[in-house]
């Protein structure tokens, strides 16, 4: 089994390496005459108000500045048509700063005479809603702060955007107590996002998310003290995190912008994620370096893989951005066959209100009715309420601090209300990252698979994790970090009957492999045209 895991890890690493090599095969043959060089301005794709007369990095987010194209300059599409008249090559990866419908005037440009001269198109839209910036896009239709970092590869094919991102954590993990375990595994996920404009004010988007967990984690998943939810071989899982399905999201979205501050979208996923809870843990900047799922996962964001979702959302861009959305979806969580597509039922519903009052802040409150979430308890009905605050603070080029607070409540049939609380923080500076997570969750003896009389009681359990990652490769297309994490788990003495008298703890050593931060100097190749690539 270990040989299979190592082979799988090697394959995934090879795939990421090939992707990087392709992205870095860029052509820098865009020469302008001396007059253009003297008048060329540069701007940030995410902050169009930033304009300078020299290349560099955005002082707000650290992204690589791109040339600001004047209206009189031929568009990339016109240049391509002229090129096609001479040959059959197409340019891939160029950001079209003149795509219609999204111009941003700069009345306060950084040089005299520049006011009103330049217009720029924000081609980095969310694939869900073309009125939202790309950095705001979380899992499903959820929002992150606008200043959130993106660890991804972006490619532009004329007006079509493709973004690839993901992570894999080859590791050794060891969990103490009678219910603990140790193993070598590799939690992972990979995702592609695509968008295509439909005229000046509409867009279609598509997303695909996959995980090789069924191979690397097997049916029982990985050891994680006090984790619960889902089943294996007809028995409820406890003290283990279940593996994710091979297909975690396969979705389509259509968005329409009605005026300068109003837009709407529809989202269909099979599987997908309804409008319920904060962004899923692996998509939050505060949790991206932590290989483990939160033990409150099934109180907060466990519906991120749902086989059958339809969501309608309405967005106002005033006051930073306010969104109201509602979903109908399948309440049943994925079954034990991690390779198939479960039958959609559309028997549950949810609603969420999101607000990004500033670029660094994302707030949400949500409620959902989930019918029969567990296959072993078909009569269970769950009412879930969540609230979250995500605060992200860029600290300059290649430095960021992200924090998340989540509260989740489950109100289950016959069990009453139980609560969960989570605090995460991730501080990254260059090659170094320090992160922590604190959790407290109220879990029933039934949830923890205890025997009577403890089965009917509620037990507060907790986890305190701290981790450190040192990037061995950084900003070169793929970041490969060597990390370690240590966790202490708290529990009531009444649980010693099941867990023993010893302190509950866990430690792990891992590699964190993911794309580099989007906007680093090393990523400029993927933001420019790749000349010579045939159609």
C-alpha positions in Angstrom: 0.0 0.0 0.0 2.8 2.4 0.8 4.3 1.8 -2.7 1.0 2.8 -4.2 0.8 6.0 -2.1 4.4 6.9 -3.1 3.7 6.3 -6.7 0.6 8.4 -6.5 2.4 11.2 -4.8 5.1 11.1 -7.5 2.5 11.2 -10.2 0.8 14.2 -8.7 4.1 16.0 -8.3 5.1 15.2 -11.9 1.7 16.7 -13.1 2.3 19.9 -11.2 5.8 20.1 -12.5 4.7 19.7 -16.1 2.0 22.4 -15.6 4.6 24.8 -14.3 7.0 24.0 -17.2 4.2 24.8 -19.7 3.2 28.0 -17.9 6.8 29.2 -17.9 7.3 28.6 -21.6 6.3 32.2 -22.3 7.2 34.5 -25.0 8.5 38.0 -24.1 8.4 39.2 -27.7 6.1 42.1 -27.2 8.4 44.9 -28.2 7.2 48.5 -28.5 9.0 51.4 -30.0 11.0 53.9 -27.9 8.1 56.4 -27.8 5.8 53.7 -26.3 8.4 52.8 -23.8 8.6 56.3 -22.6 4.8 56.7 -22.1 4.0 53.2 -20.9 2.1 53.0 -17.7 1.6 50.0 -15.4 -1.3 49.0 -13.2 -2.5 46.2 -10.9 -5.1 43.8 -12.3 -6.8 43.7 -8.9 -6.4 47.4 -8.0 -6.9 49.5 -11.1 -6.4 52.7 -9.2 -2.7 51.9 -8.8 -0.9 53.4 -11.8 2.9 53.9 -12.1 5.3 54.7 -14.9 7.5 51.7 -14.2 7.1 48.0 -13.7 7.1 46.5 -10.3 4.7 45.1 -7.7 1.4 46.4 -6.4 1.8 48.2 -3.1 -1.6 46.9 -1.9 -1.5 43.2 -2.8 2.0 42.5 -4.1 0.8 41.3 -7.5 3.0 41.9 -10.6 2.0 45.1 -12.3 0.9 44.7 -16.0 1.1 47.2 -18.8 -1.8 49.6 -19.0 -3.1 49.8 -22.5 -4.4 53.0 -24.0 -7.6 52.9 -26.0 -5.7 53.9 -29.2 -3.5 50.9 -28.9 -4.6 47.8 -30.8 -6.3 45.3 -28.7 -4.8 41.8 -28.2 -7.6 40.5 -30.4 -6.8 42.9 -33.2 -3.1 42.0 -33.0 -4.0 38.3 -33.1 -6.1 38.9 -36.2 -3.2 40.6 -37.8 -0.9 37.8 -36.8 -3.4 35.2 -38.1 -3.3 36.9 -41.5 0.4 36.1 -41.6 0.4 32.7 -39.9 -1.8 30.2 -38.0 -0.4 30.8 -34.5 -2.7 31.9 -31.6 -1.6 33.7 -28.5 -2.5 32.0 -25.2 -2.3 33.5 -21.8 -2.5 37.2 -22.6 -4.7 39.3 -20.3 -7.0 41.4 -22.4 -7.1 44.7 -20.7 -9.5 46.1 -23.3 -12.3 43.5 -23.0 -15.5 45.5 -23.2 -17.9 46.1 -20.4 -15.6 46.4 -17.5 -13.5 49.6 -18.0 -12.3 51.5 -15.0 -11.4 55.1 -15.5 -8.6 56.6 -13.5 -9.3 60.3 -12.7 -6.5 60.3 -10.1 -3.7 58.8 -12.1 -0.2 59.0 -10.7 1.2 61.2 -13.5 0.0 64.6 -14.9 -2.2 64.4 -18.0 -3.1 60.8 -17.3 -6.5 61.6 -15.9 -9.2 60.2 -18.1 -6.7 58.9 -20.7 -6.6 55.2 -19.7 -9.2 52.6 -19.3 -8.6 49.1 -18.1 -10.6 45.9 -18.1 -10.7 43.8 -15.0 -10.5 40.4 -16.6 -9.9 38.7 -13.2 -13.5 38.1 -12.5 -15.0 35.5 -10.2 -16.1 32.5 -12.3 -19.5 32.6 -10.4 -20.4 36.3 -10.8 -18.7 38.6 -13.3 -19.3 41.6 -11.0 -17.1 40.1 -8.3 -13.3 40.2 -8.2 -11.5 36.8 -8.5 -9.9 37.1 -5.1 -13.4 37.2 -3.5 -14.3 33.7 -4.8 -14.3 31.0 -2.2 -15.7 27.5 -2.3 -19.1 27.1 -3.9 -20.7 30.6 -4.1 -19.1 31.8 -0.8 -17.0 34.9 -0.4 -13.5 35.5 0.9 -12.1 39.0 1.6 -11.2 40.8 -1.6 -7.5 41.0 -0.4 -7.2 37.2 0.0 -4.1 35.7 -1.7 -4.5 33.3 -4.5 -2.2 30.3 -4.9 -3.0 29.4 -8.4 -2.1 29.4 -12.1 -4.1 31.6 -14.4 -4.3 31.3 -18.2 -6.1 33.6 -20.6 -7.3 32.3 -24.0 -8.6 35.4 -25.7 -11.6 36.3 -23.5 -11.6 32.9 -21.7 -10.1 32.5 -18.3 -8.8 29.2 -16.9 -7.4 29.0 -13.3 -5.8 25.9 -11.8 -5.1 25.4 -8.2 -4.9 22.7 -5.5 -2.7 21.2 -2.9 -1.3 17.8 -1.8 0.2 17.0 1.7 2.4 13.8 1.7 2.9 13.2 5.4 3.4 11.0 8.4 0.8 11.5 11.1 0.6 10.0 14.6 -2.4 10.3 16.9 -2.3 9.2 20.6 -4.9 7.5 22.9 -6.6 4.2 22.5 -8.6 5.5 19.6 -5.5 7.0 17.8 -3.5 5.6 14.9 -0.5 6.5 12.8 0.0 6.3 9.1 1.6 7.6 6.0 -0.9 9.3 3.7 -1.5 12.3 1.4 -4.6 14.5 1.7 -5.1 16.3 -1.6 -7.4 18.3 -3.9 -7.2 19.8 -7.3 -9.4 22.4 -9.0 -10.0 24.1 -12.3 -12.2 27.2 -12.8 -13.2 28.5 -16.2 -15.2 31.6 -17.3 -16.3 32.9 -20.7 -18.1 36.3 -21.4 -21.4 36.4 -23.1 -21.4 39.9 -24.4 -20.6 42.9 -22.3 -22.7 42.1 -19.2 -23.1 38.3 -18.9 -20.7 35.4 -18.2 -20.8 31.6 -18.0 -18.6 29.8 -15.6 -17.6 26.2 -14.9 -15.7 24.5 -12.1 -14.2 21.1 -11.6 -12.8 19.9 -8.3 -11.3 16.4 -7.7 -9.5 14.6 -5.0 -7.4 11.4 -5.0 -8.4 10.8 -1.3 -10.1 7.5 -2.3 -6.7 6.2 -3.2 -4.4 7.9 -0.7 -6.8 7.7 2.3 -8.8 4.6 1.6 -12.4 4.2 2.9 -11.6 4.8 6.6 -9.9 8.1 6.0 -7.1 9.4 8.2 -6.8 9.5 12.0 -8.1 12.7 13.6 -9.1 12.7 17.3 -12.8 13.5 18.0 -13.6 13.8 14.3 -17.0 12.3 13.4 -19.3 12.0 10.4 -20.1 9.6 7.5 -19.5 5.8 7.6 -17.4 2.9 6.3 -18.5 -0.7 5.9 -21.9 0.2 7.4 -20.4 1.6 10.6 -20.2 5.3 11.7 -16.7 6.7 11.5 -15.2 8.2 14.7 -11.8 9.7 15.4 -11.1 9.7 11.7 -11.7 12.2 8.9 -13.6 10.6 6.0 -12.0 10.7 2.5 -13.5 13.1 0.0 -15.0 11.8 -3.2 -13.1 11.6 -6.5 -15.5 14.3 -7.9 -16.0 17.1 -5.3 -17.5 19.7 -7.6 -18.8 19.8 -11.2 -20.7 23.0 -11.6 -22.0 25.5 -14.1 -23.0 29.1 -13.4 -24.5 32.0 -15.3 -24.2 35.6 -14.2 -25.8 38.8 -15.4 -24.9 42.4 -14.6 -27.9 44.6 -14.7 -26.3 48.0 -13.9 -23.2 49.4 -12.2 -24.1 48.0 -8.8 -26.5 45.1 -9.3 -25.9 41.6 -10.6 -27.4 38.1 -10.2 -26.3 34.5 -10.9 -27.6 31.0 -11.0 -25.4 28.1 -10.0 -25.9 24.3 -10.6 -23.6 21.7 -9.1 -23.6 17.9 -9.4 -21.8 17.8 -7.1 -21.6 21.3 -5.7 -21.9 23.4 -2.6 -25.1 25.1 -1.4 -25.3 28.5 0.2 -24.6 27.3 3.7 -21.7 28.0 6.0 -18.3 29.7 5.5 -15.9 28.8 2.7 -14.8 25.2 3.1 -11.7 24.8 5.2 -9.3 23.9 2.3 -10.3 27.2 0.5 -9.7 29.5 3.5 -6.3 31.3 3.5 -6.3 30.8 7.3 -6.4 27.0 6.9 -4.6 26.4 3.6 -1.4 25.3 5.3 -3.1 22.9 7.7 -3.4 19.3 6.4 -6.2 18.4 8.8 -9.9 19.1 8.6 -11.5 20.9 11.6 -13.3 18.6 14.1 -16.3 21.0 13.8 -16.4 20.3 10.0 -19.9 18.7 10.3 -21.2 21.7 12.2 -19.9 24.3 9.8 -19.0 23.5 6.2 -19.6 19.8 5.6 -22.1 20.4 2.8 -19.3 21.5 0.4 -19.7 18.2 -1.4 -23.4 17.7 -2.2 -24.8 15.7 -5.1 -27.4 18.1 -6.5 -27.4 21.8 -5.8 -29.2 24.8 -7.3 -28.5 28.3 -6.0 -29.8 31.7 -7.0 -28.0 34.8 -5.8 -28.4 38.6 -5.9 -25.5 40.9 -5.4 -25.3 44.7 -4.7 -21.8 46.2 -5.0 -22.7 49.0 -2.6 -21.3 49.1 0.9 -18.4 47.0 -0.2 -20.6 44.2 -1.5 -23.8 42.5 -0.2 -25.1 39.2 -1.4 -28.4 37.3 -0.7 -28.6 33.8 -1.9 -30.8 30.7 -1.5 -30.2 27.0 -2.4 -32.1 23.8 -2.8 -30.0 20.7 -2.5 -29.6 17.1 -1.5 -29.4 16.6 2.2 -27.7 13.2 2.2 -23.9 13.3 2.5 -21.8 11.3 0.0 -22.1 7.5 0.4 -19.3 5.0 0.9 -18.6 4.6 -2.8 -16.2 7.5 -3.4 -16.1 7.1 -7.1 -19.7 7.3 -8.1 -22.3 10.1 -8.5 -25.0 9.8 -5.8 -28.7 10.2 -6.6 -29.9 13.8 -6.3 -33.0 14.4 -4.2 -33.3 18.2 -3.7 -35.0 17.7 -0.4 -33.2 20.4 1.6 -32.8 24.2 1.5 -30.6 27.0 2.8 -30.2 30.7 2.7 -27.1 33.0 3.3 -26.4 36.6 3.6 -22.8 37.7 2.9 -21.2 41.2 3.3 -17.7 42.4 2.5 -17.7 45.8 4.2 -14.0 46.3 3.4 -11.4 44.6 1.2 -10.0 42.8 4.2 -13.2 41.5 5.7 -15.8 38.9 4.8 -18.9 38.3 7.0 -21.7 35.7 6.5 -24.7 34.3 8.4 -26.6 31.3 7.0 -29.3 28.8 7.9 -30.1 25.4 6.3 -32.5 22.5 6.7 -30.8 19.3 6.0 -32.9 16.2 5.5 -31.4 12.8 6.4 -27.7 13.8 6.2 -26.4 10.4 7.4 -27.3 7.1 5.6 -27.2 5.2 8.9 -29.9 7.6 10.4 -32.4 8.1 7.5 -35.0 9.7 9.8 -32.7 12.4 11.1 -33.5 16.0 10.3 -30.9 18.7 10.9 -31.3 22.5 11.2 -27.9 24.2 10.9 -27.1 27.8 11.6 -23.7 29.3 11.0 -21.9 32.7 11.2 -18.3 33.5 10.3 -15.8 36.4 10.2 -12.8 36.2 7.9 -10.2 38.9 8.2 -7.2 39.0 5.8 -4.5 41.6 6.0 -1.8 41.9 3.3 1.4 43.0 4.9 3.4 43.9 1.8 4.9 42.0 -1.0 4.8 38.2 -0.3 3.5 38.6 3.3 0.0 38.0 4.6 -2.0 37.4 7.8 -5.3 35.7 7.6 -7.8 34.9 10.4 -11.1 33.2 10.6 -13.8 32.8 13.3 -16.6 30.3 12.8 -19.6 29.5 14.9 -21.9 26.6 13.9 -24.9 25.1 15.5 -26.7 21.8 14.7 -30.2 21.2 15.9 -30.8 17.5 15.4 -33.9 15.4 15.8 -33.9 13.9 19.3 -30.6 15.5 20.3 -31.3 19.2 20.6 -28.8 22.0 19.9 -25.0 21.5 19.9 -22.5 24.2 19.2 -19.0 24.5 17.6 -16.5 27.3 17.7 -13.3 27.7 15.6 -10.5 30.3 15.4 -7.8 30.0 12.8 -4.8 32.2 12.1 -2.1 31.9 9.4 0.9 34.3 9.2 3.0 34.0 6.1 6.2 36.0 5.4 8.3 35.0 2.4 9.3 31.3 2.8 8.0 31.1 6.4 4.5 30.3 7.6 3.2 29.9 11.1 -0.4 28.9 11.7 -2.7 27.8 14.5 -6.2 26.5 15.1 -8.4 26.4 18.2 -11.7 24.5 18.3 -14.4 23.6 20.8 -17.3 21.4 19.7 -20.2 19.8 21.6 -20.5 16.2 20.5 -23.0 13.6 21.7 -22.0 10.2 22.9 -23.9 8.9 19.9 -21.8 11.0 17.5 -18.6 9.7 19.2 -19.9 6.1 19.0 -20.0 5.5 22.8 -21.9 2.9 24.7 -24.8 3.5 27.2 -25.1 5.5 29.4 -22.6 7.9 27.8 -24.3 7.5 24.4 -27.0 10.0 25.3 -24.8 12.6 26.9 -23.2 15.7 25.3 -19.4 16.1 25.6 -17.4 19.3 24.9 -14.2 18.3 23.1 -11.4 20.6 21.9 -8.3 20.8 19.8 -5.3 23.2 19.9 -3.0 23.0 16.9 0.1 24.9 15.9 2.2 24.4 12.8 5.1 25.7 10.8 6.0 25.5 7.2 9.3 26.4 5.5 9.2 26.7 1.7 12.1 24.9 0.1 10.9 26.1 -3.3 9.1 29.4 -3.2 7.7 31.7 -6.0 9.0 29.5 -8.8 5.6 28.3 -10.0 5.3 25.6 -7.4 5.8 26.1 -3.6 7.1 23.0 -1.9 7.1 23.5 1.9 8.4 21.3 4.7 6.1 21.4 7.6 5.3 20.1 11.1 2.2 20.3 13.3 1.5 19.5 16.9 -2.0 19.2 18.4 -3.3 18.8 21.9 -6.9 17.6 22.4 -9.0 18.3 25.5 -11.8 16.1 26.7 -13.9 15.5 29.9 -12.7 12.9 32.3 -15.8 10.8 31.6 -14.3 9.9 28.2 -11.2 8.3 29.8 -13.1 5.0 29.6 -12.8 5.1 25.9 -9.6 7.2 25.3 -7.5 6.2 28.2 -5.8 8.3 30.9 -3.1 9.7 28.7 -3.0 13.2 27.2 -4.6 13.3 23.8 -2.1 14.7 21.2 -1.1 14.3 17.6 2.0 15.3 15.6 2.8 15.1 11.9 5.5 15.9 9.4 4.5 16.8 5.9 5.3 18.4 2.6 2.9 21.0 1.3 2.9 21.2 -2.5 0.8 23.9 -4.2 1.1 26.6 -7.0 2.9 29.7 -6.0 1.2 32.9 -5.0 -0.6 34.3 -8.1 1.1 37.6 -8.9 4.6 36.8 -7.8 7.4 37.8 -10.2 7.9 34.1 -11.1 4.3 33.9 -12.2 4.5 36.7 -14.8 4.9 34.1 -17.6 1.4 32.8 -17.1 0.1 36.4 -17.3 1.7 37.0 -20.7 1.1 35.4 -24.1 2.6 32.1 -25.0 3.7 32.6 -28.6 4.2 29.8 -31.0 1.6 27.5 -29.4 -0.5 26.1 -32.2 -4.3 26.0 -32.1 
